[in-house]
Amino acid sequence: MTRLTLIVAVVGLLTGGLEQQPTFKSGTRTVPVYATVFNGDGRLVPGLEQENFEIYDNGKKQAVTIFDNKPIPFSAALTLDSSISMEMNLPFMQDAAVQFVIRLGPEDKSVVGFFNSKIQFSPSLTNDRDSLVSYIRNNMTRGNSTRLWDGVDAAMDQLTDALGRRVVVVLTDGDDLGASSRSNGDILERAQREDVMIYTLGIESYYHNGERWTLSRPGGAFRRLAAETGGGFFELKKSAELNSTFTRVIAELHSQYVLGFSPTAMDGKAHKLEVRLTKPGLTARARKSYVAK
């Protein structure tokens, strides 16, 4: 079974109660699309119906065959930069990561990892928030370099066997600068192929590199990764913004719409995707491409 013919068999809403969740059946080729909808003020818009959405595959309108507007569980790999340039931000980052974990829904699962010159993750995906908080507080490593792309690649490894919506949330203050064996192109291609949504959080850091004080922040490739996969990009100026940003990410993940369509051509190529709203004044953020394999 391929990623585009996955079965999503998760039950249990975040509000409690058991209801059947959207199912991408193995007998059909269905492309899952998760959309976040905003109004003109940037506020999340709940309660829309299937007729409010249109999906375009390489510019051609597709019939929406799967739709759900209720919160559904997700599996997330929270991936945090603990390199030397982040030193002043680390206590704030740990506090913000805890806020992310404690706001997980009962059926959500997460794994937590740190990357620097080394990469490590908590033992496995879990909904045990106490164990995740303990890992954040007690297992953070430090190192000199920023293996950003290797860290995101390792985060996707953690989600390989997860069903349904798979999300990487990654925070960094700088570019990779050749520290990784993977490139940003490798990461984007894998995320498209494996249907992984990536949220990217970039924070400015001011640190001493041994010779002078330096301002560090991630570049455009980091932002593009979120745009192409349907996640959000957040650019932070102050450590104090971390808590509210991680809370915002959780709010978005709990507010996304589930869409699906059956492509007419499985040609093994990358296809452009666009989600449009029929109601004026609303915009949708969703992944911009998929591989029709």
N, C-alpha and C positions, 0 to 999 in steps of 0.2 A: 504494500500500500504506500503510495507517495504522499508527500505533504499536501498536495492539492486534492487528494482524495481521502483526507483524514476524517476520522469519526470523532466528533466532540460529544462525549457522553458524560458531561458533568451535571450534577444536580445541586439544588440548594441556592436560594437567593441570599444576597447579603442582608435582606430584611427578614430572613427566616422563612420557613415553609419550604415545601418541596414542589418544584415545577419542572416539567420537561424543558431542557435547554435546547437551543438550535442545534440540529444535527446535520453535518456535512456527510452525506451518505457515501458508502464505499462503492455503490453501484453507479454513481455518476461522478463526473469531473466537475467539482465545484470549487471556485476560488473564493476564499473567505476575505472579507474586507471589513475592517473595524474603523468606524468614523466617529470623530469628535466634532460636535456642531457648536458654533459660537454665533452670538448676535453682534450687532455693530459695536457694542461696548466691550466685547471680548468675554462676555459671560457665557457659561455653559447653558445649552438649551435642551431640556428634557422633553419627553412626551410627544415627539414627532411620530408619524405613522409611515408605513411603507411607501405610500403614494407621494410623500414629500421628498423621496430620494430618486436620483437617476445615476446609473453607472455607465461609463463609456470606456470601451476597450479599443485602444488604437483609434479613437474618435468615433466609434460606432456604438450606439446605444444598445444596452443589453437588458434583458428581462431580469428583474430581481427575483431570485428563486428562494432566498433565505432572508428572513428579517426578524429581528428581535430588538425591542427598545427597553428591556429590563436589564438591570445590572447582572453580569455574569462573572464567575470567578476567572482568575488569571494566574499564570505562573511567572514570577519575576526574578531576574538575577540583578541584584543591587550591587553595582561595581564601582569601587571608590578608589580614587588616587591618593596614595599615602607616600608619595615621593618627597624629596627634601624641600622642594619649593612650596609644598602644602603645609609645612610645619606649623605656621601661625594659624592655619585654618582647621587643623585636625580636631581640636576639641569641639568646635562648632559643627564640623562634619559628622562626628560621632553622634552628637545630640540630634541632628537632623535625620540621620539614618534611623535612629531609634523612633523618631516620630513617624517615619515611613512605615516601619515594621508594626508599630502598635495600632496603626490605622488600617492594616490589612483586614479584609473581611474573613468570616469564619471558614470559607471554602477557598480563599486565596492561598497560594503557596509562594514561598520565597527562599532564595539562597543569597548569602552575602559574601562578597569577596573584596580583597584589597590588591592593588597592583602598584608596583614601583619597579625596582630592578628584579623583584620576584613577584609571583602571582600565587594567591591562595584563596580558597573558597571554603565556606562552612560545609559540613559533611554532605548535606543533601537538601533537596527541596522539602520544605516543611511548612505547616501552618502553626507550629509551636512558637508563638511570639517570644516567650520567655527565653527559649534557647537561642533565638536569633539576636535578641537584645544582649544576652550574655556574650555571644560571639563578637558583636560589635565592640563591646566594652573591653573585652579581655584578650582578643586575638589579633588586633591590628598590628601589622608589620610596618616597618619603615625601610626606605631604600633611597638611593640617589637618583636613578633614572626613571623616566616615565614611559613604561611599556604600554602605551595606551591601546594600540591596535591589538596586541597580543592579549591584553586584558579583556577587551570586548569579545575577541574570538573565544577565549576561555569561558566567558559568560554564556555564549551561545552553546558551548559544549554542555553546560549545566542544564540546559533546557531541551536537549535532544529528545528525550523520551517523554516530555510533557505534552499532554493533549490540550487542545483548545488554544486560547490566546497566550502567546509567549512574548514576554517583554524584557528587554534589557534596559536598565536605568543606570547611566554611567555619569560620574562626576569627575571633572579634571580641571586643572588650572593652566594646562599648557599643551603644546603639540608634542608629538612622539619624537621628532628629531632623529629618526633612524634607530631608535632603541629596540624596535620590534622586528620580528621576522616576517610578520604580516604587514600588509599595506592597507590604507583606507579603502582602496579599490577592492581588495580581497574581502574586506568586511562587508562592504555594500553588496557585492555579488552574492555572498553567502546569505546575508539577511533577506535578499530578494528570493533566493532559491528556497530557503527554509521558512519563509513567511514569519520572520521575527520583526517585531516593532521595537524601535530603539528610541528612547528618550535621552537627550544629551543635555547636561547641565554644565555650563562653563562659568568658572569663577575667576576673578582677577586675584593674583597673589603678588605681593611685593616682598621679595626675599633677597638675601645676600648670597651670591654664588661663590664666595671665596675671594672675589676680586672687587666687586661693586654691587650696589643694590640694583635689582632687576625687577621689571614688571613682567609678569607672565600671564598669558591667557590663551585659550585654544583658538585655532584658525577656522577658516571657512569649511574645510572638509568635515569637521566635527558637526557643524550646523547642518550641512547637506545630508549627513547620515540620518538625522531625524526627519528632515523634510521628505526624503525619498521613501522612508519606511512607515510614515504615518505617525511617528512619535512627535513630541514637542521639543523645541530648543529653548532653553532659558539661559540668559546671560546675566550673571550676578556681579554686582560691584562690591558688595559687602558680605562678610560672613553672617551678619545678622539676617540676611535674606534666605539663608539655607532652610530654616525650619518651614517657613511659609511656602517655599518652592517645592519641597518634598511633599508637603500636604496638598499642594495644588496638583502634583502628578497623581497622587492617589485619587483625588476627586475626579480627575479626568478619566482615569482607568475605570472608575465606578460609574461613569456617565456615558460610555461609548455605545454606539449602535452597532449591531451585528448585521452585516449584509453578505449576500452571496450570490454568485451567478455562475452559469455553466458556459464556458467559452466555446465558441464555434470551431476554433482551430487550435489543436494541440501540436504546435510546430516546433517546440523546443526553444523558441526565441523569447527574448524579453519584450513584453507588451506594455504600452503606456496605459495607465489607469487614471480616471478622473471621476470624482463623486460630486454631483451637483445637487443643489436644493431647489425645489420648486417654489418655496416661500421666499419672497423678496427680503433682503436684509440679513439673510443667514449665510454662513459659509461653513464648509465641511473640511476637516483635515483628515486625510487618509493616505495610505501608501500610494505612490505614484507609478508603481510598476509591479509586474509579477513575471515569473518565468512559466510559459505555457508548456509544461513538460508532462 
